Amino acid sequence: MDFSTLEALKPTLISYQTLLLFVLFIGLVWWAYGKRRKDRFDAIASSIFDDENEANGIPPGTEQDRAGANKK
């Protein structure tokens, strides 16, 4: 296979690559907006409003240092 053959195939390969990326994009959008995952994504989106200490089971008033150890 010489250079001229590769140059002749280049537009075809680019077309297939574009089609493949488009199909992957549509699949990703379909997955992200699927009805089965809506409840889970809504729960994750609203979790930023939950108190971090309550979510981790740490009693109120207990502080932690940067490594996660409880301060006295």
N, CA, C and O atoms as a CHARMM CRD file, in Angstrom:
* protein
*
  288
    1    1 MET  N      0.85400  -1.17500   0.00000 PROA 1      0.00000
    2    1 MET  CA     0.00000   0.00000   0.00000 PROA 1      0.00000
    3    1 MET  C      0.89800   1.23500   0.00000 PROA 1      0.00000
    4    1 MET  O      1.73600   1.40900   0.88500 PROA 1      0.00000
    5    2 ASP  N      0.71900   2.04600  -0.95500 PROA 2      0.00000
    6    2 ASP  CA     1.56100   3.23600  -1.02600 PROA 2      0.00000
    7    2 ASP  C      0.78700   4.46500  -0.56100 PROA 2      0.00000
    8    2 ASP  O     -0.38000   4.39200  -0.17400 PROA 2      0.00000
    9    3 PHE  N      1.46800   5.56800  -0.61300 PROA 3      0.00000
   10    3 PHE  CA     0.91400   6.81500  -0.09300 PROA 3      0.00000
   11    3 PHE  C     -0.33000   7.26000  -0.85900 PROA 3      0.00000
   12    3 PHE  O     -1.26400   7.78800  -0.25600 PROA 3      0.00000
   13    4 SER  N     -0.35800   7.06000  -2.15000 PROA 4      0.00000
   14    4 SER  CA    -1.50700   7.50500  -2.94900 PROA 4      0.00000
   15    4 SER  C     -2.76700   6.70500  -2.61000 PROA 4      0.00000
   16    4 SER  O     -3.87300   7.24100  -2.66500 PROA 4      0.00000
   17    5 THR  N     -2.60700   5.43200  -2.26100 PROA 5      0.00000
   18    5 THR  CA    -3.76400   4.62800  -1.87000 PROA 5      0.00000
   19    5 THR  C     -4.35200   5.12500  -0.55800 PROA 5      0.00000
   20    5 THR  O     -5.57100   5.19400  -0.40000 PROA 5      0.00000
   21    6 LEU  N     -3.47500   5.47200   0.38400 PROA 6      0.00000
   22    6 LEU  CA    -3.96100   6.01300   1.65700 PROA 6      0.00000
   23    6 LEU  C     -4.64500   7.34900   1.46500 PROA 6      0.00000
   24    6 LEU  O     -5.65600   7.62900   2.11000 PROA 6      0.00000
   25    7 GLU  N     -4.11100   8.16800   0.59400 PROA 7      0.00000
   26    7 GLU  CA    -4.74200   9.46500   0.31900 PROA 7      0.00000
   27    7 GLU  C     -6.11000   9.27500  -0.32700 PROA 7      0.00000
   28    7 GLU  O     -7.01800  10.07400  -0.09800 PROA 7      0.00000
   29    8 ALA  N     -6.26400   8.24100  -1.12000 PROA 8      0.00000
   30    8 ALA  CA    -7.55000   7.97100  -1.75800 PROA 8      0.00000
   31    8 ALA  C     -8.57200   7.48400  -0.73600 PROA 8      0.00000
   32    8 ALA  O     -9.76300   7.75700  -0.88100 PROA 8      0.00000
   33    9 LEU  N     -8.12300   6.76300   0.29800 PROA 9      0.00000
   34    9 LEU  CA    -9.03500   6.23600   1.31900 PROA 9      0.00000
   35    9 LEU  C     -9.35900   7.25100   2.41400 PROA 9      0.00000
   36    9 LEU  O    -10.29500   7.05100   3.18800 PROA 9      0.00000
   37   10 LYS  N     -8.60500   8.31800   2.48200 PROA 10     0.00000
   38   10 LYS  CA    -8.76400   9.27700   3.57200 PROA 10     0.00000
   39   10 LYS  C    -10.19100   9.82900   3.70000 PROA 10     0.00000
   40   10 LYS  O    -10.72200   9.82700   4.81000 PROA 10     0.00000
   41   11 PRO  N    -10.84000  10.29900   2.62900 PROA 11     0.00000
   42   11 PRO  CA   -12.22100  10.81000   2.79000 PROA 11     0.00000
   43   11 PRO  C    -13.20200   9.75500   3.29200 PROA 11     0.00000
   44   11 PRO  O    -14.11100  10.06400   4.06200 PROA 11     0.00000
   45   12 THR  N    -13.01600   8.51600   2.85700 PROA 12     0.00000
   46   12 THR  CA   -13.90000   7.44300   3.30700 PROA 12     0.00000
   47   12 THR  C    -13.70100   7.17000   4.78600 PROA 12     0.00000
   48   12 THR  O    -14.67200   7.01500   5.52800 PROA 12     0.00000
   49   13 LEU  N    -12.45100   7.11000   5.22000 PROA 13     0.00000
   50   13 LEU  CA   -12.17000   6.86200   6.63000 PROA 13     0.00000
   51   13 LEU  C    -12.67500   7.99000   7.51100 PROA 13     0.00000
   52   13 LEU  O    -13.17600   7.74000   8.60700 PROA 13     0.00000
   53   14 ILE  N    -12.55400   9.21200   7.05600 PROA 14     0.00000
   54   14 ILE  CA   -13.05500  10.35900   7.81700 PROA 14     0.00000
   55   14 ILE  C    -14.58400  10.28000   7.92800 PROA 14     0.00000
   56   14 ILE  O    -15.15100  10.60300   8.97200 PROA 14     0.00000
   57   15 SER  N    -15.23900   9.85300   6.86200 PROA 15     0.00000
   58   15 SER  CA   -16.69900   9.71900   6.89300 PROA 15     0.00000
   59   15 SER  C    -17.13000   8.67000   7.90900 PROA 15     0.00000
   60   15 SER  O    -18.06500   8.89100   8.67800 PROA 15     0.00000
   61   16 TYR  N    -16.44300   7.51900   7.91200 PROA 16     0.00000
   62   16 TYR  CA   -16.77400   6.47500   8.88300 PROA 16     0.00000
   63   16 TYR  C    -16.49300   6.93300  10.31100 PROA 16     0.00000
   64   16 TYR  O    -17.25800   6.62300  11.22400 PROA 16     0.00000
   65   17 GLN  N    -15.42200   7.65600  10.50200 PROA 17     0.00000
   66   17 GLN  CA   -15.09700   8.16100  11.83600 PROA 17     0.00000
   67   17 GLN  C    -16.16900   9.13800  12.31200 PROA 17     0.00000
   68   17 GLN  O    -16.58600   9.08700  13.46900 PROA 17     0.00000
   69   18 THR  N    -16.60600  10.01100  11.44300 PROA 18     0.00000
   70   18 THR  CA   -17.65200  10.97100  11.79600 PROA 18     0.00000
   71   18 THR  C    -18.95200  10.25700  12.14000 PROA 18     0.00000
   72   18 THR  O    -19.62600  10.61700  13.10500 PROA 18     0.00000
   73   19 LEU  N    -19.30100   9.24900  11.35400 PROA 19     0.00000
   74   19 LEU  CA   -20.51500   8.49100  11.62300 PROA 19     0.00000
   75   19 LEU  C    -20.42800   7.75900  12.95500 PROA 19     0.00000
   76   19 LEU  O    -21.39200   7.74600  13.72000 PROA 19     0.00000
   77   20 LEU  N    -19.28700   7.15600  13.23600 PROA 20     0.00000
   78   20 LEU  CA   -19.09900   6.44900  14.50500 PROA 20     0.00000
   79   20 LEU  C    -19.20700   7.40000  15.69900 PROA 20     0.00000
   80   20 LEU  O    -19.86400   7.07600  16.68800 PROA 20     0.00000
   81   21 LEU  N    -18.57300   8.56000  15.61600 PROA 21     0.00000
   82   21 LEU  CA   -18.64900   9.52600  16.71600 PROA 21     0.00000
   83   21 LEU  C    -20.06900  10.05000  16.90300 PROA 21     0.00000
   84   21 LEU  O    -20.49600  10.28900  18.03300 PROA 21     0.00000
   85   22 PHE  N    -20.80100  10.23100  15.81300 PROA 22     0.00000
   86   22 PHE  CA   -22.18500  10.67800  15.91700 PROA 22     0.00000
   87   22 PHE  C    -23.04700   9.62200  16.61300 PROA 22     0.00000
   88   22 PHE  O    -23.87200   9.95400  17.46400 PROA 22     0.00000
   89   23 VAL  N    -22.85600   8.36100  16.25200 PROA 23     0.00000
   90   23 VAL  CA   -23.61300   7.27200  16.88900 PROA 23     0.00000
   91   23 VAL  C    -23.26800   7.17900  18.36800 PROA 23     0.00000
   92   23 VAL  O    -24.15700   6.96700  19.19200 PROA 23     0.00000
   93   24 LEU  N    -21.98400   7.33600  18.72500 PROA 24     0.00000
   94   24 LEU  CA   -21.59100   7.31300  20.13600 PROA 24     0.00000
   95   24 LEU  C    -22.20200   8.48100  20.89800 PROA 24     0.00000
   96   24 LEU  O    -22.62000   8.31600  22.04300 PROA 24     0.00000
   97   25 PHE  N    -22.25900   9.64700  20.28800 PROA 25     0.00000
   98   25 PHE  CA   -22.86000  10.81200  20.92500 PROA 25     0.00000
   99   25 PHE  C    -24.34900  10.58300  21.18000 PROA 25     0.00000
  100   25 PHE  O    -24.84200  10.86600  22.27200 PROA 25     0.00000
  101   26 ILE  N    -25.05800  10.07700  20.19100 PROA 26     0.00000
  102   26 ILE  CA   -26.49300   9.81400  20.34900 PROA 26     0.00000
  103   26 ILE  C    -26.71200   8.77000  21.44800 PROA 26     0.00000
  104   26 ILE  O    -27.64800   8.89300  22.23900 PROA 26     0.00000
  105   27 GLY  N    -25.86100   7.75000  21.50200 PROA 27     0.00000
  106   27 GLY  CA   -25.97500   6.73400  22.55100 PROA 27     0.00000
  107   27 GLY  C    -25.74600   7.30800  23.93200 PROA 27     0.00000
  108   27 GLY  O    -26.44800   6.95300  24.87900 PROA 27     0.00000
  109   28 LEU  N    -24.77700   8.18600  24.05700 PROA 28     0.00000
  110   28 LEU  CA   -24.49200   8.81300  25.35100 PROA 28     0.00000
  111   28 LEU  C    -25.65100   9.69800  25.80100 PROA 28     0.00000
  112   28 LEU  O    -26.03600   9.67400  26.97000 PROA 28     0.00000
  113   29 VAL  N    -26.19900  10.46900  24.88500 PROA 29     0.00000
  114   29 VAL  CA   -27.35000  11.32300  25.22600 PROA 29     0.00000
  115   29 VAL  C    -28.54700  10.46300  25.60900 PROA 29     0.00000
  116   29 VAL  O    -29.26000  10.78100  26.56200 PROA 29     0.00000
  117   30 TRP  N    -28.77000   9.38800  24.88200 PROA 30     0.00000
  118   30 TRP  CA   -29.88000   8.48200  25.18800 PROA 30     0.00000
  119   30 TRP  C    -29.69600   7.86400  26.56600 PROA 30     0.00000
  120   30 TRP  O    -30.65800   7.74300  27.32400 PROA 30     0.00000
  121   31 TRP  N    -28.47900   7.47400  26.89500 PROA 31     0.00000
  122   31 TRP  CA   -28.19700   6.89700  28.21400 PROA 31     0.00000
  123   31 TRP  C    -28.42300   7.93200  29.32300 PROA 31     0.00000
  124   31 TRP  O    -29.03400   7.62900  30.34800 PROA 31     0.00000
  125   32 ALA  N    -27.92600   9.15000  29.11100 PROA 32     0.00000
  126   32 ALA  CA   -27.99800  10.17300  30.15600 PROA 32     0.00000
  127   32 ALA  C    -29.43100  10.62700  30.42200 PROA 32     0.00000
  128   32 ALA  O    -29.77100  10.95100  31.56000 PROA 32     0.00000
  129   33 TYR  N    -30.25600  10.65600  29.41400 PROA 33     0.00000
  130   33 TYR  CA   -31.62300  11.13700  29.59000 PROA 33     0.00000
  131   33 TYR  C    -32.64200  10.00800  29.65900 PROA 33     0.00000
  132   33 TYR  O    -33.84100  10.24500  29.51100 PROA 33     0.00000
  133   34 GLY  N    -32.18200   8.79200  29.87900 PROA 34     0.00000
  134   34 GLY  CA   -33.09700   7.65300  29.99600 PROA 34     0.00000
  135   34 GLY  C    -33.96500   7.75900  31.23900 PROA 34     0.00000
  136   34 GLY  O    -33.54500   8.31400  32.25400 PROA 34     0.00000
  137   35 LYS  N    -35.16100   7.23300  31.15800 PROA 35     0.00000
  138   35 LYS  CA   -36.11200   7.32200  32.27300 PROA 35     0.00000
  139   35 LYS  C    -35.67200   6.48900  33.48000 PROA 35     0.00000
  140   35 LYS  O    -35.99400   6.83100  34.61800 PROA 35     0.00000
  141   36 ARG  N    -34.93500   5.39500  33.23600 PROA 36     0.00000
  142   36 ARG  CA   -34.51700   4.54100  34.34900 PROA 36     0.00000
  143   36 ARG  C    -33.51700   5.25200  35.25700 PROA 36     0.00000
  144   36 ARG  O    -33.45000   4.93600  36.44400 PROA 36     0.00000
  145   37 ARG  N    -32.75400   6.18500  34.74700 PROA 37     0.00000
  146   37 ARG  CA   -31.72200   6.84600  35.53800 PROA 37     0.00000
  147   37 ARG  C    -32.14600   8.21600  36.07000 PROA 37     0.00000
  148   37 ARG  O    -31.38600   8.85000  36.80200 PROA 37     0.00000
  149   38 LYS  N    -33.33000   8.67700  35.72100 PROA 38     0.00000
  150   38 LYS  CA   -33.76400  10.01400  36.13600 PROA 38     0.00000
  151   38 LYS  C    -33.81400  10.16000  37.65500 PROA 38     0.00000
  152   38 LYS  O    -33.31300  11.14600  38.19500 PROA 38     0.00000
  153   39 ASP  N    -34.40600   9.20000  38.34400 PROA 39     0.00000
  154   39 ASP  CA   -34.50300   9.28900  39.80700 PROA 39     0.00000
  155   39 ASP  C    -33.12000   9.30500  40.45600 PROA 39     0.00000
  156   39 ASP  O    -32.87700  10.05900  41.39800 PROA 39     0.00000
  157   40 ARG  N    -32.23000   8.47900  39.95200 PROA 40     0.00000
  158   40 ARG  CA   -30.87900   8.42700  40.52400 PROA 40     0.00000
  159   40 ARG  C    -30.13300   9.73900  40.29700 PROA 40     0.00000
  160   40 ARG  O    -29.48300  10.25200  41.20800 PROA 40     0.00000
  161   41 PHE  N    -30.22600  10.27700  39.08900 PROA 41     0.00000
  162   41 PHE  CA   -29.54600  11.54100  38.80100 PROA 41     0.00000
  163   41 PHE  C    -30.15300  12.69800  39.59100 PROA 41     0.00000
  164   41 PHE  O    -29.43100  13.59800  40.01900 PROA 41     0.00000
  165   42 ASP  N    -31.47500  12.68300  39.78800 PROA 42     0.00000
  166   42 ASP  CA   -32.11100  13.73300  40.59200 PROA 42     0.00000
  167   42 ASP  C    -31.63700  13.66500  42.04400 PROA 42     0.00000
  168   42 ASP  O    -31.40000  14.69600  42.67300 PROA 42     0.00000
  169   43 ALA  N    -31.49900  12.45200  42.57200 PROA 43     0.00000
  170   43 ALA  CA   -31.01700  12.29500  43.94700 PROA 43     0.00000
  171   43 ALA  C    -29.57000  12.77500  44.06800 PROA 43     0.00000
  172   43 ALA  O    -29.21000  13.41500  45.05500 PROA 43     0.00000
  173   44 ILE  N    -28.75900  12.47500  43.09000 PROA 44     0.00000
  174   44 ILE  CA   -27.36500  12.93000  43.11400 PROA 44     0.00000
  175   44 ILE  C    -27.30200  14.44300  43.00300 PROA 44     0.00000
  176   44 ILE  O    -26.50000  15.08200  43.68400 PROA 44     0.00000
  177   45 ALA  N    -28.14400  15.02500  42.14900 PROA 45     0.00000
  178   45 ALA  CA   -28.13000  16.47600  41.95900 PROA 45     0.00000
  179   45 ALA  C    -28.55700  17.21500  43.22300 PROA 45     0.00000
  180   45 ALA  O    -28.03300  18.29000  43.51400 PROA 45     0.00000
  181   46 SER  N    -29.49200  16.65800  43.97100 PROA 46     0.00000
  182   46 SER  CA   -29.95300  17.33800  45.18100 PROA 46     0.00000
  183   46 SER  C    -29.10400  16.99500  46.40100 PROA 46     0.00000
  184   46 SER  O    -29.30900  17.56600  47.47200 PROA 46     0.00000
  185   47 SER  N    -28.16000  16.07700  46.25700 PROA 47     0.00000
  186   47 SER  CA   -27.35100  15.67500  47.41000 PROA 47     0.00000
  187   47 SER  C    -26.40900  16.77600  47.87900 PROA 47     0.00000
  188   47 SER  O    -25.92000  16.71900  49.00800 PROA 47     0.00000
  189   48 ILE  N    -26.14300  17.76800  47.05100 PROA 48     0.00000
  190   48 ILE  CA   -25.26300  18.85500  47.49000 PROA 48     0.00000
  191   48 ILE  C    -25.91100  19.69900  48.56900 PROA 48     0.00000
  192   48 ILE  O    -25.22300  20.43900  49.27100 PROA 48     0.00000
  193   49 PHE  N    -27.22000  19.60000  48.71000 PROA 49     0.00000
  194   49 PHE  CA   -27.91700  20.36900  49.72900 PROA 49     0.00000
  195   49 PHE  C    -27.99700  19.62600  51.05800 PROA 49     0.00000
  196   49 PHE  O    -28.38100  20.20700  52.07300 PROA 49     0.00000
  197   50 ASP  N    -27.63800  18.35000  51.05700 PROA 50     0.00000
  198   50 ASP  CA   -27.62900  17.57200  52.29900 PROA 50     0.00000
  199   50 ASP  C    -26.44200  17.99500  53.14900 PROA 50     0.00000
  200   50 ASP  O    -25.39500  18.38100  52.62800 PROA 50     0.00000
  201   51 ASP  N    -26.61300  17.92000  54.44300 PROA 51     0.00000
  202   51 ASP  CA   -25.50800  18.22400  55.34500 PROA 51     0.00000
  203   51 ASP  C    -24.48300  17.10000  55.26200 PROA 51     0.00000
  204   51 ASP  O    -24.83800  15.92800  55.39400 PROA 51     0.00000
  205   52 GLU  N    -23.24700  17.43400  55.05000 PROA 52     0.00000
  206   52 GLU  CA   -22.21000  16.41900  54.88400 PROA 52     0.00000
  207   52 GLU  C    -22.06500  15.54800  56.13000 PROA 52     0.00000
  208   52 GLU  O    -21.87900  14.33700  56.01200 PROA 52     0.00000
  209   53 ASN  N    -22.14700  16.12800  57.29300 PROA 53     0.00000
  210   53 ASN  CA   -21.97700  15.34600  58.51400 PROA 53     0.00000
  211   53 ASN  C    -23.10600  14.34200  58.69500 PROA 53     0.00000
  212   53 ASN  O    -22.86000  13.21100  59.11200 PROA 53     0.00000
  213   54 GLU  N    -24.32400  14.72800  58.39400 PROA 54     0.00000
  214   54 GLU  CA   -25.44100  13.80400  58.52500 PROA 54     0.00000
  215   54 GLU  C    -25.32800  12.68300  57.50400 PROA 54     0.00000
  216   54 GLU  O    -25.66700  11.53900  57.80300 PROA 54     0.00000
  217   55 ALA  N    -24.86300  12.99100  56.32000 PROA 55     0.00000
  218   55 ALA  CA   -24.72300  11.97600  55.27700 PROA 55     0.00000
  219   55 ALA  C    -23.64600  10.95800  55.63800 PROA 55     0.00000
  220   55 ALA  O    -23.74800   9.79000  55.26400 PROA 55     0.00000
  221   56 ASN  N    -22.61600  11.39100  56.36000 PROA 56     0.00000
  222   56 ASN  CA   -21.52300  10.48900  56.73300 PROA 56     0.00000
  223   56 ASN  C    -21.74400   9.83100  58.09100 PROA 56     0.00000
  224   56 ASN  O    -20.92100   9.01900  58.51500 PROA 56     0.00000
  225   57 GLY  N    -22.81400  10.15300  58.77100 PROA 57     0.00000
  226   57 GLY  CA   -23.11000   9.54900  60.06600 PROA 57     0.00000
  227   57 GLY  C    -22.29100  10.12400  61.20500 PROA 57     0.00000
  228   57 GLY  O    -22.11800   9.46500  62.23000 PROA 57     0.00000
  229   58 ILE  N    -21.78400  11.33200  61.05100 PROA 58     0.00000
  230   58 ILE  CA   -20.97500  11.97300  62.09200 PROA 58     0.00000
  231   58 ILE  C    -21.91300  12.81900  62.95600 PROA 58     0.00000
  232   58 ILE  O    -22.70200  13.59700  62.42000 PROA 58     0.00000
  233   59 PRO  N    -21.84000  12.68100  64.28400 PROA 59     0.00000
  234   59 PRO  CA   -22.72000  13.47700  65.14000 PROA 59     0.00000
  235   59 PRO  C    -22.42100  14.97400  65.01200 PROA 59     0.00000
  236   59 PRO  O    -21.27500  15.35900  64.77900 PROA 59     0.00000
  237   60 PRO  N    -23.43500  15.80900  65.16300 PROA 60     0.00000
  238   60 PRO  CA   -23.22600  17.25500  65.07500 PROA 60     0.00000
  239   60 PRO  C    -22.23400  17.73000  66.13400 PROA 60     0.00000
  240   60 PRO  O    -22.20500  17.21000  67.24900 PROA 60     0.00000
  241   61 GLY  N    -21.43300  18.71000  65.77500 PROA 61     0.00000
  242   61 GLY  CA   -20.45600  19.27100  66.70300 PROA 61     0.00000
  243   61 GLY  C    -19.10500  18.60100  66.63600 PROA 61     0.00000
  244   61 GLY  O    -18.16800  19.06600  67.28500 PROA 61     0.00000
  245   62 THR  N    -18.96400  17.54400  65.89200 PROA 62     0.00000
  246   62 THR  CA   -17.67900  16.86800  65.74600 PROA 62     0.00000
  247   62 THR  C    -17.00700  17.38900  64.48200 PROA 62     0.00000
  248   62 THR  O    -17.53900  17.25600  63.38000 PROA 62     0.00000
  249   63 GLU  N    -15.84900  17.97500  64.65600 PROA 63     0.00000
  250   63 GLU  CA   -15.12400  18.49700  63.49900 PROA 63     0.00000
  251   63 GLU  C    -14.07100  17.49300  63.06300 PROA 63     0.00000
  252   63 GLU  O    -13.59600  16.68400  63.85900 PROA 63     0.00000
  253   64 GLN  N    -13.71700  17.55600  61.79500 PROA 64     0.00000
  254   64 GLN  CA   -12.67700  16.69000  61.27400 PROA 64     0.00000
  255   64 GLN  C    -11.56700  17.53500  60.65900 PROA 64     0.00000
  256   64 GLN  O    -11.79400  18.62600  60.13600 PROA 64     0.00000
  257   65 ASP  N    -10.35200  16.98300  60.74300 PROA 65     0.00000
  258   65 ASP  CA    -9.26000  17.68000  60.06900 PROA 65     0.00000
  259   65 ASP  C     -9.24800  17.27600  58.59500 PROA 65     0.00000
  260   65 ASP  O    -10.11400  16.53000  58.13800 PROA 65     0.00000
  261   66 ARG  N     -8.25000  17.78000  57.85700 PROA 66     0.00000
  262   66 ARG  CA    -8.22900  17.53100  56.41600 PROA 66     0.00000
  263   66 ARG  C     -8.04900  16.06600  56.05700 PROA 66     0.00000
  264   66 ARG  O     -8.46900  15.64500  54.98000 PROA 66     0.00000
  265   67 ALA  N     -7.44200  15.28900  56.92200 PROA 67     0.00000
  266   67 ALA  CA    -7.24000  13.87300  56.65600 PROA 67     0.00000
  267   67 ALA  C     -8.46600  13.04800  57.00400 PROA 67     0.00000
  268   67 ALA  O     -8.50600  11.86000  56.68400 PROA 67     0.00000
  269   68 GLY  N     -9.46200  13.63200  57.64600 PROA 68     0.00000
  270   68 GLY  CA   -10.68100  12.91700  57.97700 PROA 68     0.00000
  271   68 GLY  C    -10.71900  12.42800  59.41800 PROA 68     0.00000
  272   68 GLY  O    -11.69800  11.80100  59.82200 PROA 68     0.00000
  273   69 ALA  N     -9.69100  12.69400  60.19500 PROA 69     0.00000
  274   69 ALA  CA    -9.68000  12.27000  61.59600 PROA 69     0.00000
  275   69 ALA  C    -10.47700  13.27200  62.43100 PROA 69     0.00000
  276   69 ALA  O    -10.48400  14.46700  62.13700 PROA 69     0.00000
  277   70 ASN  N    -11.14200  12.78000  63.46600 PROA 70     0.00000
  278   70 ASN  CA   -11.93400  13.66000  64.32700 PROA 70     0.00000
  279   70 ASN  C    -11.01400  14.49600  65.19800 PROA 70     0.00000
  280   70 ASN  O    -10.04600  13.99900  65.77300 PROA 70     0.00000
  281   71 LYS  N    -11.34300  15.79000  65.28200 PROA 71     0.00000
  282   71 LYS  CA   -10.63000  16.69700  66.18400 PROA 71     0.00000
  283   71 LYS  C    -11.23100  16.60900  67.56400 PROA 71     0.00000
  284   71 LYS  O    -12.40400  16.26600  67.71700 PROA 71     0.00000
  285   72 LYS  N    -10.44000  16.91600  68.56200 PROA 72     0.00000
  286   72 LYS  CA   -10.95100  16.88800  69.93700 PROA 72     0.00000
  287   72 LYS  C    -11.36800  18.26200  70.35400 PROA 72     0.00000
  288   72 LYS  O    -11.82600  18.45300  71.48100 PROA 72     0.00000
